[in-house]
Amino acid sequence: MTQAHQDLHDLSVAQLAAGLRARTFSAVEAAQHFLQRLKTHADLGVLLDSSEDVTLAQARAADARLAAGSAGLLEGVPLAHKDIFATKDLVT
């Protein structure tokens, strides 16, 4: 990860979306960054499960849609769901 990518966690949602569209970084790079931060701060117990394989697969799909020009406004922006949401195939 380059120096420019080390501060992704300081960007707003709008800034993350703009960076993805400008190809400043990819959805995979953003996902990897936040997954690594979760590992670094695992002692905080902020998530029950990060589903790394699912997260990275979704990020690759988002990158493909971004490249094709068919992405939604927040496509590729990492998101964590609060545990009040029921999820299929994930720990809730």
Biopython code that builds the backbone (N, CA, C, O; Angstrom):
import numpy as np
from Bio.PDB.StructureBuilder import StructureBuilder

atoms = [
    (1, "MET", "N", (0.849, -1.176, 0.000)),
    (1, "MET", "CA", (0.000, 0.000, 0.000)),
    (1, "MET", "C", (0.893, 1.238, 0.000)),
    (1, "MET", "O", (1.839, 1.330, 0.783)),
    (2, "THR", "N", (0.595, 2.161, -0.860)),
    (2, "THR", "CA", (1.421, 3.357, -0.958)),
    (2, "THR", "C", (1.093, 4.340, 0.152)),
    (2, "THR", "O", (0.085, 4.198, 0.844)),
    (3, "GLN", "N", (1.939, 5.325, 0.313)),
    (3, "GLN", "CA", (1.720, 6.363, 1.330)),
    (3, "GLN", "C", (0.358, 7.012, 1.146)),
    (3, "GLN", "O", (-0.323, 7.294, 2.132)),
    (4, "ALA", "N", (-0.054, 7.256, -0.095)),
    (4, "ALA", "CA", (-1.335, 7.911, -0.368)),
    (4, "ALA", "C", (-2.510, 7.076, 0.121)),
    (4, "ALA", "O", (-3.571, 7.623, 0.422)),
    (5, "HIS", "N", (-2.337, 5.766, 0.204)),
    (5, "HIS", "CA", (-3.431, 4.904, 0.611)),
    (5, "HIS", "C", (-3.493, 4.680, 2.120)),
    (5, "HIS", "O", (-4.466, 4.114, 2.618)),
    (6, "GLN", "N", (-2.493, 5.107, 2.836)),
    (6, "GLN", "CA", (-2.452, 4.842, 4.266)),
    (6, "GLN", "C", (-3.497, 5.616, 5.048)),
    (6, "GLN", "O", (-3.807, 5.248, 6.181)),
    (7, "ASP", "N", (-4.044, 6.669, 4.481)),
    (7, "ASP", "CA", (-5.008, 7.477, 5.214)),
    (7, "ASP", "C", (-6.434, 7.296, 4.704)),
    (7, "ASP", "O", (-7.258, 8.194, 4.878)),
    (8, "LEU", "N", (-6.746, 6.173, 4.085)),
    (8, "LEU", "CA", (-8.098, 5.935, 3.588)),
    (8, "LEU", "C", (-9.129, 6.029, 4.699)),
    (8, "LEU", "O", (-10.253, 6.473, 4.461)),
    (9, "HIS", "N", (-8.769, 5.620, 5.902)),
    (9, "HIS", "CA", (-9.714, 5.649, 7.018)),
    (9, "HIS", "C", (-10.077, 7.065, 7.445)),
    (9, "HIS", "O", (-11.037, 7.251, 8.193)),
    (10, "ASP", "N", (-9.331, 8.066, 6.985)),
    (10, "ASP", "CA", (-9.640, 9.465, 7.309)),
    (10, "ASP", "C", (-10.569, 10.118, 6.287)),
    (10, "ASP", "O", (-11.014, 11.247, 6.491)),
    (11, "LEU", "N", (-10.866, 9.420, 5.191)),
    (11, "LEU", "CA", (-11.717, 9.985, 4.152)),
    (11, "LEU", "C", (-13.193, 9.806, 4.482)),
    (11, "LEU", "O", (-13.587, 8.829, 5.118)),
    (12, "SER", "N", (-13.994, 10.755, 4.044)),
    (12, "SER", "CA", (-15.441, 10.627, 4.192)),
    (12, "SER", "C", (-15.954, 9.620, 3.159)),
    (12, "SER", "O", (-15.217, 9.209, 2.263)),
    (13, "VAL", "N", (-17.199, 9.235, 3.291)),
    (13, "VAL", "CA", (-17.813, 8.329, 2.315)),
    (13, "VAL", "C", (-17.766, 8.965, 0.928)),
    (13, "VAL", "O", (-17.447, 8.291, -0.052)),
    (14, "ALA", "N", (-18.080, 10.247, 0.838)),
    (14, "ALA", "CA", (-18.050, 10.943, -0.456)),
    (14, "ALA", "C", (-16.636, 10.959, -1.039)),
    (14, "ALA", "O", (-16.461, 10.785, -2.245)),
    (15, "GLN", "N", (-15.636, 11.166, -0.194)),
    (15, "GLN", "CA", (-14.247, 11.171, -0.665)),
    (15, "GLN", "C", (-13.807, 9.784, -1.113)),
    (15, "GLN", "O", (-13.088, 9.650, -2.103)),
    (16, "LEU", "N", (-14.234, 8.753, -0.392)),
    (16, "LEU", "CA", (-13.922, 7.379, -0.812)),
    (16, "LEU", "C", (-14.547, 7.091, -2.174)),
    (16, "LEU", "O", (-13.889, 6.543, -3.058)),
    (17, "ALA", "N", (-15.809, 7.458, -2.345)),
    (17, "ALA", "CA", (-16.491, 7.231, -3.623)),
    (17, "ALA", "C", (-15.794, 7.982, -4.746)),
    (17, "ALA", "O", (-15.621, 7.436, -5.836)),
    (18, "ALA", "N", (-15.392, 9.221, -4.500)),
    (18, "ALA", "CA", (-14.697, 10.011, -5.518)),
    (18, "ALA", "C", (-13.342, 9.393, -5.860)),
    (18, "ALA", "O", (-12.964, 9.347, -7.031)),
    (19, "GLY", "N", (-12.619, 8.923, -4.864)),
    (19, "GLY", "CA", (-11.322, 8.282, -5.100)),
    (19, "GLY", "C", (-11.451, 7.013, -5.913)),
    (19, "GLY", "O", (-10.602, 6.725, -6.757)),
    (20, "LEU", "N", (-12.505, 6.252, -5.670)),
    (20, "LEU", "CA", (-12.749, 5.036, -6.451)),
    (20, "LEU", "C", (-13.041, 5.388, -7.906)),
    (20, "LEU", "O", (-12.504, 4.754, -8.815)),
    (21, "ARG", "N", (-13.879, 6.383, -8.133)),
    (21, "ARG", "CA", (-14.237, 6.789, -9.498)),
    (21, "ARG", "C", (-13.034, 7.371, -10.241)),
    (21, "ARG", "O", (-12.894, 7.185, -11.450)),
    (22, "ALA", "N", (-12.167, 8.078, -9.509)),
    (22, "ALA", "CA", (-10.975, 8.683, -10.119)),
    (22, "ALA", "C", (-9.846, 7.666, -10.284)),
    (22, "ALA", "O", (-8.800, 7.978, -10.854)),
    (23, "ARG", "N", (-10.062, 6.461, -9.788)),
    (23, "ARG", "CA", (-9.065, 5.378, -9.830)),
    (23, "ARG", "C", (-7.816, 5.729, -9.036)),
    (23, "ARG", "O", (-6.720, 5.260, -9.342)),
    (24, "THR", "N", (-7.994, 6.570, -7.998)),
    (24, "THR", "CA", (-6.893, 6.883, -7.082)),
    (24, "THR", "C", (-6.499, 5.624, -6.329)),
    (24, "THR", "O", (-5.328, 5.409, -6.016)),
    (25, "PHE", "N", (-7.492, 4.799, -6.046)),
    (25, "PHE", "CA", (-7.306, 3.492, -5.413)),
    (25, "PHE", "C", (-8.465, 2.628, -5.876)),
    (25, "PHE", "O", (-9.476, 3.138, -6.359)),
    (26, "SER", "N", (-8.317, 1.339, -5.728)),
    (26, "SER", "CA", (-9.365, 0.406, -6.146)),
    (26, "SER", "C", (-10.226, 0.001, -4.948)),
    (26, "SER", "O", (-9.862, 0.233, -3.795)),
    (27, "ALA", "N", (-11.349, -0.595, -5.240)),
    (27, "ALA", "CA", (-12.210, -1.118, -4.185)),
    (27, "ALA", "C", (-11.487, -2.221, -3.419)),
    (27, "ALA", "O", (-11.649, -2.346, -2.205)),
    (28, "VAL", "N", (-10.693, -3.015, -4.122)),
    (28, "VAL", "CA", (-9.924, -4.072, -3.457)),
    (28, "VAL", "C", (-8.905, -3.452, -2.503)),
    (28, "VAL", "O", (-8.746, -3.923, -1.377)),
    (29, "GLU", "N", (-8.218, -2.407, -2.941)),
    (29, "GLU", "CA", (-7.248, -1.747, -2.060)),
    (29, "GLU", "C", (-7.941, -1.159, -0.830)),
    (29, "GLU", "O", (-7.424, -1.265, 0.282)),
    (30, "ALA", "N", (-9.104, -0.543, -1.024)),
    (30, "ALA", "CA", (-9.845, 0.021, 0.101)),
    (30, "ALA", "C", (-10.281, -1.090, 1.056)),
    (30, "ALA", "O", (-10.136, -0.963, 2.272)),
    (31, "ALA", "N", (-10.812, -2.173, 0.502)),
    (31, "ALA", "CA", (-11.257, -3.297, 1.337)),
    (31, "ALA", "C", (-10.079, -3.876, 2.117)),
    (31, "ALA", "O", (-10.197, -4.136, 3.314)),
    (32, "GLN", "N", (-8.946, -4.078, 1.448)),
    (32, "GLN", "CA", (-7.770, -4.618, 2.126)),
    (32, "GLN", "C", (-7.301, -3.690, 3.246)),
    (32, "GLN", "O", (-6.904, -4.148, 4.317)),
    (33, "HIS", "N", (-7.349, -2.398, 2.991)),
    (33, "HIS", "CA", (-6.943, -1.417, 4.001)),
    (33, "HIS", "C", (-7.806, -1.547, 5.256)),
    (33, "HIS", "O", (-7.289, -1.631, 6.370)),
    (34, "PHE", "N", (-9.120, -1.562, 5.063)),
    (34, "PHE", "CA", (-10.007, -1.620, 6.218)),
    (34, "PHE", "C", (-9.981, -2.980, 6.898)),
    (34, "PHE", "O", (-10.113, -3.060, 8.119)),
    (35, "LEU", "N", (-9.814, -4.043, 6.134)),
    (35, "LEU", "CA", (-9.666, -5.371, 6.743)),
    (35, "LEU", "C", (-8.413, -5.416, 7.614)),
    (35, "LEU", "O", (-8.432, -5.985, 8.706)),
    (36, "GLN", "N", (-7.327, -4.817, 7.129)),
    (36, "GLN", "CA", (-6.084, -4.788, 7.904)),
    (36, "GLN", "C", (-6.261, -3.970, 9.179)),
    (36, "GLN", "O", (-5.753, -4.345, 10.236)),
    (37, "ARG", "N", (-6.975, -2.861, 9.082)),
    (37, "ARG", "CA", (-7.236, -2.050, 10.291)),
    (37, "ARG", "C", (-8.054, -2.839, 11.301)),
    (37, "ARG", "O", (-7.835, -2.722, 12.507)),
    (38, "LEU", "N", (-8.998, -3.645, 10.815)),
    (38, "LEU", "CA", (-9.786, -4.478, 11.725)),
    (38, "LEU", "C", (-8.889, -5.482, 12.445)),
    (38, "LEU", "O", (-9.056, -5.730, 13.640)),
    (39, "LYS", "N", (-7.938, -6.057, 11.711)),
    (39, "LYS", "CA", (-7.013, -7.013, 12.333)),
    (39, "LYS", "C", (-6.114, -6.310, 13.348)),
    (39, "LYS", "O", (-5.856, -6.836, 14.431)),
    (40, "THR", "N", (-5.651, -5.140, 12.993)),
    (40, "THR", "CA", (-4.766, -4.370, 13.871)),
    (40, "THR", "C", (-5.464, -3.987, 15.165)),
    (40, "THR", "O", (-4.836, -3.906, 16.221)),
    (41, "HIS", "N", (-6.770, -3.752, 15.077)),
    (41, "HIS", "CA", (-7.539, -3.311, 16.243)),
    (41, "HIS", "C", (-8.542, -4.370, 16.686)),
    (41, "HIS", "O", (-9.614, -4.041, 17.193)),
    (42, "ALA", "N", (-8.200, -5.624, 16.497)),
    (42, "ALA", "CA", (-9.102, -6.734, 16.836)),
    (42, "ALA", "C", (-9.475, -6.739, 18.315)),
    (42, "ALA", "O", (-10.548, -7.213, 18.689)),
    (43, "ASP", "N", (-8.598, -6.216, 19.143)),
    (43, "ASP", "CA", (-8.862, -6.194, 20.586)),
    (43, "ASP", "C", (-10.054, -5.313, 20.960)),
    (43, "ASP", "O", (-10.561, -5.411, 22.078)),
    (44, "LEU", "N", (-10.504, -4.466, 20.057)),
    (44, "LEU", "CA", (-11.649, -3.603, 20.332)),
    (44, "LEU", "C", (-12.971, -4.349, 20.199)),
    (44, "LEU", "O", (-13.991, -3.905, 20.726)),
    (45, "GLY", "N", (-12.958, -5.477, 19.500)),
    (45, "GLY", "CA", (-14.166, -6.272, 19.349)),
    (45, "GLY", "C", (-15.288, -5.553, 18.625)),
    (45, "GLY", "O", (-16.456, -5.693, 18.990)),
    (46, "VAL", "N", (-14.946, -4.792, 17.610)),
    (46, "VAL", "CA", (-15.961, -3.988, 16.922)),
    (46, "VAL", "C", (-16.832, -4.785, 15.960)),
    (46, "VAL", "O", (-17.949, -4.365, 15.657)),
    (47, "LEU", "N", (-16.346, -5.924, 15.472)),
    (47, "LEU", "CA", (-17.118, -6.747, 14.542)),
    (47, "LEU", "C", (-17.151, -8.195, 15.000)),
    (47, "LEU", "O", (-16.188, -8.706, 15.573)),
    (48, "LEU", "N", (-18.268, -8.841, 14.738)),
    (48, "LEU", "CA", (-18.356, -10.277, 15.014)),
    (48, "LEU", "C", (-17.603, -11.066, 13.956)),
    (48, "LEU", "O", (-16.981, -12.085, 14.257)),
    (49, "ASP", "N", (-17.662, -10.590, 12.710)),
    (49, "ASP", "CA", (-17.080, -11.317, 11.584)),
    (49, "ASP", "C", (-16.782, -10.326, 10.469)),
    (49, "ASP", "O", (-17.610, -9.468, 10.163)),
    (50, "SER", "N", (-15.615, -10.438, 9.862)),
    (50, "SER", "CA", (-15.284, -9.541, 8.758)),
    (50, "SER", "C", (-15.417, -10.224, 7.400)),
    (50, "SER", "O", (-15.338, -9.553, 6.371)),
    (51, "SER", "N", (-15.615, -11.528, 7.370)),
    (51, "SER", "CA", (-15.847, -12.272, 6.125)),
    (51, "SER", "C", (-14.918, -11.800, 5.007)),
    (51, "SER", "O", (-15.365, -11.315, 3.968)),
    (52, "GLU", "N", (-13.635, -11.952, 5.242)),
    (52, "GLU", "CA", (-12.621, -11.426, 4.331)),
    (52, "GLU", "C", (-12.800, -11.916, 2.895)),
    (52, "GLU", "O", (-12.698, -11.121, 1.960)),
    (53, "ASP", "N", (-13.061, -13.196, 2.704)),
    (53, "ASP", "CA", (-13.231, -13.724, 1.344)),
    (53, "ASP", "C", (-14.413, -13.079, 0.635)),
    (53, "ASP", "O", (-14.315, -12.706, -0.534)),
    (54, "VAL", "N", (-15.525, -12.949, 1.342)),
    (54, "VAL", "CA", (-16.721, -12.319, 0.764)),
    (54, "VAL", "C", (-16.446, -10.850, 0.472)),
    (54, "VAL", "O", (-16.807, -10.347, -0.592)),
    (55, "THR", "N", (-15.813, -10.167, 1.406)),
    (55, "THR", "CA", (-15.497, -8.750, 1.246)),
    (55, "THR", "C", (-14.644, -8.517, 0.006)),
    (55, "THR", "O", (-14.933, -7.623, -0.790)),
    (56, "LEU", "N", (-13.595, -9.318, -0.162)),
    (56, "LEU", "CA", (-12.700, -9.132, -1.306)),
    (56, "LEU", "C", (-13.372, -9.515, -2.617)),
    (56, "LEU", "O", (-13.115, -8.887, -3.644)),
    (57, "ALA", "N", (-14.222, -10.526, -2.602)),
    (57, "ALA", "CA", (-14.968, -10.894, -3.814)),
    (57, "ALA", "C", (-15.914, -9.760, -4.216)),
    (57, "ALA", "O", (-16.025, -9.430, -5.396)),
    (58, "GLN", "N", (-16.587, -9.173, -3.240)),
    (58, "GLN", "CA", (-17.474, -8.052, -3.533)),
    (58, "GLN", "C", (-16.686, -6.851, -4.038)),
    (58, "GLN", "O", (-17.155, -6.137, -4.924)),
    (59, "ALA", "N", (-15.506, -6.618, -3.493)),
    (59, "ALA", "CA", (-14.665, -5.506, -3.937)),
    (59, "ALA", "C", (-14.194, -5.720, -5.376)),
    (59, "ALA", "O", (-14.169, -4.774, -6.163)),
    (60, "ARG", "N", (-13.822, -6.955, -5.726)),
    (60, "ARG", "CA", (-13.422, -7.237, -7.115)),
    (60, "ARG", "C", (-14.587, -6.989, -8.066)),
    (60, "ARG", "O", (-14.397, -6.431, -9.146)),
    (61, "ALA", "N", (-15.790, -7.400, -7.673)),
    (61, "ALA", "CA", (-16.978, -7.170, -8.502)),
    (61, "ALA", "C", (-17.252, -5.669, -8.629)),
    (61, "ALA", "O", (-17.635, -5.196, -9.699)),
    (62, "ALA", "N", (-17.059, -4.930, -7.554)),
    (62, "ALA", "CA", (-17.255, -3.476, -7.599)),
    (62, "ALA", "C", (-16.251, -2.831, -8.544)),
    (62, "ALA", "O", (-16.610, -1.943, -9.318)),
    (63, "ASP", "N", (-14.990, -3.271, -8.489)),
    (63, "ASP", "CA", (-13.974, -2.738, -9.401)),
    (63, "ASP", "C", (-14.360, -2.994, -10.858)),
    (63, "ASP", "O", (-14.153, -2.134, -11.714)),
    (64, "ALA", "N", (-14.914, -4.156, -11.139)),
    (64, "ALA", "CA", (-15.338, -4.472, -12.509)),
    (64, "ALA", "C", (-16.461, -3.539, -12.947)),
    (64, "ALA", "O", (-16.454, -3.050, -14.077)),
    (65, "ARG", "N", (-17.426, -3.288, -12.062)),
    (65, "ARG", "CA", (-18.525, -2.381, -12.417)),
    (65, "ARG", "C", (-18.026, -0.944, -12.552)),
    (65, "ARG", "O", (-18.496, -0.209, -13.420)),
    (66, "LEU", "N", (-17.083, -0.537, -11.708)),
    (66, "LEU", "CA", (-16.498, 0.799, -11.830)),
    (66, "LEU", "C", (-15.789, 0.948, -13.176)),
    (66, "LEU", "O", (-15.942, 1.966, -13.851)),
    (67, "ALA", "N", (-15.026, -0.055, -13.561)),
    (67, "ALA", "CA", (-14.305, -0.021, -14.834)),
    (67, "ALA", "C", (-15.255, -0.003, -16.025)),
    (67, "ALA", "O", (-14.969, 0.611, -17.053)),
    (68, "ALA", "N", (-16.393, -0.686, -15.876)),
    (68, "ALA", "CA", (-17.367, -0.761, -16.965)),
    (68, "ALA", "C", (-18.270, 0.473, -17.024)),
    (68, "ALA", "O", (-19.025, 0.650, -17.980)),
    (69, "GLY", "N", (-18.191, 1.315, -16.008)),
    (69, "GLY", "CA", (-19.038, 2.500, -15.980)),
    (69, "GLY", "C", (-20.470, 2.226, -15.550)),
    (69, "GLY", "O", (-21.353, 3.056, -15.764)),
    (70, "SER", "N", (-20.703, 1.071, -14.949)),
    (70, "SER", "CA", (-22.060, 0.715, -14.533)),
    (70, "SER", "C", (-22.231, 0.702, -13.016)),
    (70, "SER", "O", (-23.170, 0.099, -12.496)),
    (71, "ALA", "N", (-21.330, 1.363, -12.318)),
    (71, "ALA", "CA", (-21.339, 1.345, -10.858)),
    (71, "ALA", "C", (-22.340, 2.342, -10.282)),
    (71, "ALA", "O", (-22.602, 3.396, -10.862)),
    (72, "GLY", "N", (-22.890, 1.978, -9.127)),
    (72, "GLY", "CA", (-23.732, 2.901, -8.384)),
    (72, "GLY", "C", (-22.888, 3.969, -7.714)),
    (72, "GLY", "O", (-21.659, 3.893, -7.732)),
    (73, "LEU", "N", (-23.532, 4.955, -7.127)),
    (73, "LEU", "CA", (-22.822, 6.093, -6.539)),
    (73, "LEU", "C", (-21.851, 5.710, -5.425)),
    (73, "LEU", "O", (-20.800, 6.336, -5.284)),
    (74, "LEU", "N", (-22.184, 4.702, -4.640)),
    (74, "LEU", "CA", (-21.323, 4.300, -3.526)),
    (74, "LEU", "C", (-20.637, 2.967, -3.786)),
    (74, "LEU", "O", (-20.134, 2.332, -2.859)),
    (75, "GLU", "N", (-20.616, 2.550, -5.025)),
    (75, "GLU", "CA", (-20.009, 1.274, -5.403)),
    (75, "GLU", "C", (-18.568, 1.200, -4.923)),
    (75, "GLU", "O", (-17.766, 2.088, -5.213)),
    (76, "GLY", "N", (-18.239, 0.147, -4.190)),
    (76, "GLY", "CA", (-16.876, -0.101, -3.748)),
    (76, "GLY", "C", (-16.502, 0.523, -2.418)),
    (76, "GLY", "O", (-15.437, 0.231, -1.873)),
    (77, "VAL", "N", (-17.372, 1.388, -1.884)),
    (77, "VAL", "CA", (-17.090, 2.003, -0.584)),
    (77, "VAL", "C", (-17.328, 0.945, 0.490)),
    (77, "VAL", "O", (-18.426, 0.396, 0.576)),
    (78, "PRO", "N", (-16.319, 0.649, 1.311)),
    (78, "PRO", "CA", (-16.480, -0.362, 2.361)),
    (78, "PRO", "C", (-17.599, 0.012, 3.339)),
    (78, "PRO", "O", (-17.806, 1.183, 3.656)),
    (79, "LEU", "N", (-18.301, -1.000, 3.800)),
    (79, "LEU", "CA", (-19.454, -0.803, 4.667)),
    (79, "LEU", "C", (-19.481, -1.899, 5.722)),
    (79, "LEU", "O", (-19.228, -3.067, 5.426)),
    (80, "ALA", "N", (-19.784, -1.518, 6.933)),
    (80, "ALA", "CA", (-19.975, -2.502, 8.004)),
    (80, "ALA", "C", (-21.422, -2.412, 8.461)),
    (80, "ALA", "O", (-21.936, -1.319, 8.698)),
    (81, "HIS", "N", (-22.077, -3.560, 8.583)),
    (81, "HIS", "CA", (-23.466, -3.595, 9.028)),
    (81, "HIS", "C", (-23.536, -3.788, 10.530)),
    (81, "HIS", "O", (-22.828, -4.622, 11.093)),
    (82, "LYS", "N", (-24.377, -3.030, 11.161)),
    (82, "LYS", "CA", (-24.655, -3.211, 12.586)),
    (82, "LYS", "C", (-25.316, -4.561, 12.768)),
    (82, "LYS", "O", (-25.998, -5.040, 11.862)),
    (83, "ASP", "N", (-25.131, -5.179, 13.910)),
    (83, "ASP", "CA", (-25.642, -6.531, 14.139)),
    (83, "ASP", "C", (-27.153, -6.611, 14.315)),
    (83, "ASP", "O", (-27.673, -7.672, 14.663)),
    (84, "ILE", "N", (-27.864, -5.519, 14.085)),
    (84, "ILE", "CA", (-29.333, -5.585, 14.134)),
    (84, "ILE", "C", (-29.908, -6.033, 12.801)),
    (84, "ILE", "O", (-31.111, -6.271, 12.691)),
    (85, "PHE", "N", (-29.044, -6.151, 11.771)),
    (85, "PHE", "CA", (-29.487, -6.592, 10.467)),
    (85, "PHE", "C", (-29.266, -8.093, 10.328)),
    (85, "PHE", "O", (-28.176, -8.584, 10.624)),
    (86, "ALA", "N", (-30.272, -8.823, 9.888)),
    (86, "ALA", "CA", (-30.114, -10.245, 9.623)),
    (86, "ALA", "C", (-29.374, -10.407, 8.303)),
    (86, "ALA", "O", (-29.686, -9.729, 7.325)),
    (87, "THR", "N", (-28.393, -11.306, 8.275)),
    (87, "THR", "CA", (-27.584, -11.501, 7.080)),
    (87, "THR", "C", (-27.601, -12.972, 6.675)),
    (87, "THR", "O", (-27.605, -13.865, 7.522)),
    (88, "LYS", "N", (-27.611, -13.203, 5.381)),
    (88, "LYS", "CA", (-27.581, -14.553, 4.851)),
    (88, "LYS", "C", (-26.127, -15.001, 4.720)),
    (88, "LYS", "O", (-25.299, -14.269, 4.178)),
    (89, "ASP", "N", (-25.820, -16.173, 5.204)),
    (89, "ASP", "CA", (-24.496, -16.785, 5.100)),
    (89, "ASP", "C", (-23.402, -16.048, 5.871)),
    (89, "ASP", "O", (-22.217, -16.289, 5.643)),
    (90, "LEU", "N", (-23.788, -15.153, 6.782)),
    (90, "LEU", "CA", (-22.829, -14.429, 7.612)),
    (90, "LEU", "C", (-23.301, -14.474, 9.053)),
    (90, "LEU", "O", (-24.493, -14.617, 9.322)),
    (91, "VAL", "N", (-22.362, -14.351, 9.976)),
    (91, "VAL", "CA", (-22.708, -14.319, 11.398)),
    (91, "VAL", "C", (-23.524, -13.063, 11.680)),
    (91, "VAL", "O", (-23.149, -11.970, 11.258)),
    (92, "THR", "N", (-24.627, -13.213, 12.385)),
    (92, "THR", "CA", (-25.455, -12.060, 12.772)),
    (92, "THR", "C", (-25.538, -12.013, 14.288)),
    (92, "THR", "O", (-26.184, -11.124, 14.843)),
]
sb = StructureBuilder()
sb.init_structure("model")
sb.init_model(0)
sb.init_chain("A")
sb.init_seg("    ")
for serial, (resi, resn, name, xyz) in enumerate(atoms, 1):
    if name == "N":
        sb.init_residue(resn, " ", resi, " ")
    sb.init_atom(name, np.array(xyz, "f"), 0.0, 1.0, " ", f" {name:<3s}", serial, name[0])
structure = sb.get_structure()
